Amino acid sequence: MQIQPYLLFDGRCEEAIEFYRRALGAEVTMLMRHKDSPEPPQPGMVPPGSENKVMHASFRIGDSAVMASDGHCRGKPHFEGFSLNINVPDAATADRVFNALADGGEVRMPLAKTFFSPRFGMVADRFGVSWMIYTVE
């Protein structure tokens, strides 16, 4: 059994994937737009004018797979009640990853030494996805 996050970016999926490419080195392994679906959408599932929006995507960040889509395409992604945790090997990587994710986002806890990690911090990226950066050195 495996658990993978599936993020709904509400019309901003392609923008988010490009951001994660730059910020985290994400590698897209699959991307399908609504117009490329082999079956017509169920009534009410695809808002008019959303044919080029992402129906389903999968990308890798390090060893982890993340799935995503544009969802209902309203332009206001909403993420609450969870964080994605990134374990990094050293403080320099923690700084780089944290700063990249914080660009246009919100720092919720600055990177600092804690009793459980030499470098730990929390940030919500520009899409509202909450991240925890944790150094394991």
C-alpha positions in Angstrom: 0.0 0.0 0.0 1.2 3.5 -0.8 -0.2 6.9 0.0 0.4 9.8 -2.5 -0.9 13.4 -2.2 -3.3 14.5 -4.8 -3.4 18.3 -5.0 -6.3 20.2 -6.6 -5.0 23.6 -7.8 -8.4 24.9 -8.9 -7.2 26.1 -12.3 -3.6 26.8 -11.5 -2.1 23.3 -11.8 0.2 24.1 -14.7 1.5 27.2 -13.0 2.1 25.1 -9.8 3.9 22.4 -11.6 6.2 24.9 -13.2 6.9 26.5 -9.8 7.8 23.1 -8.3 10.1 22.4 -11.3 12.0 25.6 -10.5 11.8 25.5 -6.7 12.2 21.7 -6.1 13.5 20.2 -9.3 10.1 18.4 -9.9 10.0 16.1 -12.9 6.6 15.7 -14.7 5.9 12.0 -15.4 2.4 12.4 -16.8 0.1 15.3 -17.8 -3.3 15.0 -19.5 -5.5 17.9 -20.4 -9.3 17.6 -20.4 -9.3 17.9 -24.2 -7.1 14.8 -24.5 -9.4 12.5 -22.5 -10.4 9.4 -24.4 -13.9 9.7 -23.0 -16.2 12.7 -22.8 -16.5 14.3 -19.3 -19.4 13.6 -17.1 -22.0 16.5 -17.1 -20.9 19.3 -14.9 -17.3 18.0 -14.4 -15.5 20.3 -16.7 -16.4 24.0 -16.6 -16.9 25.6 -20.1 -13.6 26.9 -21.5 -11.5 24.5 -19.4 -10.6 22.1 -22.2 -6.8 23.0 -21.9 -6.8 22.7 -18.1 -5.0 19.8 -16.5 -7.3 16.8 -16.0 -4.5 14.8 -14.3 -0.8 15.1 -13.7 1.8 13.2 -11.9 5.3 14.5 -10.9 8.2 13.5 -8.8 10.0 15.5 -6.2 13.0 13.5 -5.2 11.8 9.9 -4.5 8.2 11.0 -4.0 5.3 11.1 -6.4 2.7 13.8 -6.2 -0.5 13.9 -8.3 -2.4 17.0 -9.2 -5.1 18.5 -11.3 -7.0 21.8 -12.0 -10.1 20.5 -10.1 -13.0 22.9 -10.6 -11.0 25.7 -12.2 -12.2 28.5 -10.0 -8.7 30.0 -9.6 -8.7 29.8 -5.8 -6.9 26.7 -4.5 -7.6 25.9 -0.9 -5.3 23.7 1.2 -6.0 23.1 4.9 -5.4 20.5 7.5 -2.1 19.0 6.1 1.5 19.8 5.3 4.0 18.1 2.9 7.2 17.3 4.7 10.6 17.5 2.9 13.6 15.8 4.5 16.8 17.4 3.3 20.4 16.3 4.0 21.9 19.6 5.2 21.3 23.2 6.2 22.3 24.6 2.8 19.7 22.5 1.1 17.1 23.5 3.7 17.8 27.2 3.1 17.6 26.8 -0.6 14.3 24.8 -0.6 12.7 26.9 2.1 13.5 30.2 0.3 12.3 28.8 -3.0 9.0 27.7 -1.5 8.6 31.0 0.4 8.9 33.1 -2.8 5.4 34.6 -3.1 4.2 32.5 -0.1 4.0 32.9 3.6 6.6 31.9 6.2 4.8 30.2 9.1 7.9 29.3 11.1 11.3 30.5 10.1 14.1 28.0 9.7 15.8 27.4 13.0 17.5 24.8 15.2 15.0 22.8 17.2 15.4 20.0 19.7 14.5 17.5 16.9 16.4 19.0 14.0 19.4 21.2 13.3 17.2 23.0 10.8 13.4 23.1 10.7 10.8 25.5 9.3 7.3 25.8 7.9 6.1 27.7 4.9 2.9 28.0 2.8 3.8 28.4 -0.9 2.2 30.9 -3.3 -0.7 28.3 -3.9 -1.3 27.8 -0.2 0.2 24.4 0.1 1.9 24.0 3.5 5.4 22.6 3.6 7.7 21.6 6.5 11.4 21.5 5.8 13.3 19.2 8.0 17.1 18.7 8.1 18.1 15.1 9.0 21.9 15.6 9.4 
